[in-house]
């Protein structure tokens, strides 16, 4: 029921694994899209109202009905509540809990156990890779057929297609659409990055081609003037050195752009650099789920900001956090150093380049004065 991306690429052979909702907006969307189907539990409510089961069974059924949406929706909002277990085992626990509630409800109205099957399928289809969801759906349909047969629920035969089979088909089709959208988004990001690399590679080629041609011509001229006019030859050699240094700087900048940093590696590099500078480093215990673009932009910002902290801040502590703010990821790099007087990134050479990079990805970079220290903040 979500189409946001994980950090995996479409080349991943196992397929797209739907990630848990990370922001408040995503959680609200999940609760709405998964919860709207709970209206079909109305059939179970009607069953309770017309039930002739003993009062204790009816009370237990109503309590189970109240608990069912809570556990069902939690299965989408927190698909892995037990972090030491994998996604499959967590979903299996959710499934068992929902089945227990279904059995309790069926004590008051027997068809309740079949009414919950579509919700069980949804938990597997939308929380797992497509193949896993498909296999689980087949098993749940087979199980529901067995329950109808062995529990003598012949009156449910006419409703089986509408209550179980048809929802299964619809959910599988929706899940396929999500898979296609996710893969298309990943391909778009990869194509954008490939285009950027091609542009930068072309820049390196142009810089080297022009510079080497200029150097070659000036070397030949200096050789001819070496005996006739040593002073002019010396001036030409000085120009050659200047061109070479300028070209080296341009090539380094272009090659740096080609080398997209890895966020986890950048955190490790930053930790080592700050430790060498005797600056205490506070960092997230675990990285949240980020898109490929977010990972790379944050890595660039951390690289530049940590370098500035070491070189200019005179800080004793540096803290990096990644949090959620509505639909944005927010990266903050704080230090307790001497602070910065000009908070306009465009007036700082390295930060001006970062600002352009962040804005090209649809984000925003800001500087702020702390007391003491400086904050670099990126919203993306």
VENSULGI-V579965 format. One record per backbone hydrogen bond with DSSP energy under -0.5 kcal/mol. CO is the residue of the C=O (numbers start at 0). NH is the residue of the N-H. If there is no record, write none. Layout:
co/nh
CO/NH
CO/NH
This chain:
co/nh
8/11
11/14
15/17
22/26
23/27
24/28
25/29
26/30
27/31
28/32
29/33
30/34
31/35
33/36
34/37
35/38
36/39
37/40
38/41
39/42
40/43
40/44
41/45
42/46
43/47
44/48
45/49
47/50
53/57
54/58
55/59
56/60
57/61
58/62
59/63
60/64
61/65
62/66
63/67
64/68
65/69
66/70
67/71
68/72
69/73
70/74
72/75
72/76
73/77
75/20
75/78
77/80
80/82
81/84
85/89
86/90
87/91
88/92
89/93
90/94
91/95
92/96
93/97
94/98
95/99
96/100
97/101
98/102
99/103
100/104
101/105
102/106
103/106
104/107
104/108
108/111
109/112
110/113
110/114
111/115
113/116
115/118
115/119
116/120
117/121
118/122
119/123
120/124
121/125
122/126
123/127
128/132
129/133
130/134
131/135
132/136
133/137
134/138
135/139
136/140
137/141
138/142
139/143
140/144
141/145
142/146
143/147
144/148
145/149
146/150
147/152
148/151
151/153
152/155
153/156
155/158
155/159
156/159
156/160
158/162
159/163
159/164
160/165
163/167
164/168
165/169
166/170
167/171
168/172
169/173
170/174
171/175
172/176
173/177
174/178
175/179
176/180
177/181
178/182
179/183
180/184
181/185
182/186
183/187
184/188
185/189
186/190
187/191
188/192
189/193
190/194
191/195
192/196
193/197
194/198
195/199
196/200
197/201
198/202
199/203
200/204
201/205
202/206
203/207
204/208
205/209
206/210
207/211
208/212
209/213
210/214
211/215
212/216
213/217
214/218
215/219
216/220
217/221
218/222
219/223
220/224
221/225
223/227
224/228
228/232
229/233
230/234
231/235
232/236
233/237
234/238
235/239
236/240
237/241
238/242
239/243
240/244
241/245
242/246
243/247
244/248
245/249
246/250
247/251
248/252
249/253
250/254
251/255
252/256
253/257
254/258
257/259
261/265
262/266
263/267
264/268
265/269
266/270
267/271
268/272
269/273
270/274
271/275
272/276
273/278
274/277
279/281
279/317
281/319
290/294
291/295
292/296
293/297
294/298
295/299
296/300
297/301
298/302
299/303
300/304
301/305
302/306
303/307
304/308
305/309
306/310
307/311
307/312
308/312
308/313
308/314
312/337
315/279
316/335
317/281
318/333
320/331
322/329
324/327
327/324
328/330
328/379
329/322
330/377
331/320
331/333
332/375
333/318
334/373
336/372
340/342
342/344
342/366
343/346
344/347
347/351
348/352
349/353
350/354
351/355
352/356
353/357
354/358
355/359
356/360
357/360
357/362
358/361
363/378
365/376
367/374
371/370
372/369
373/334
374/367
374/376
375/332
376/365
377/330
377/379
378/363
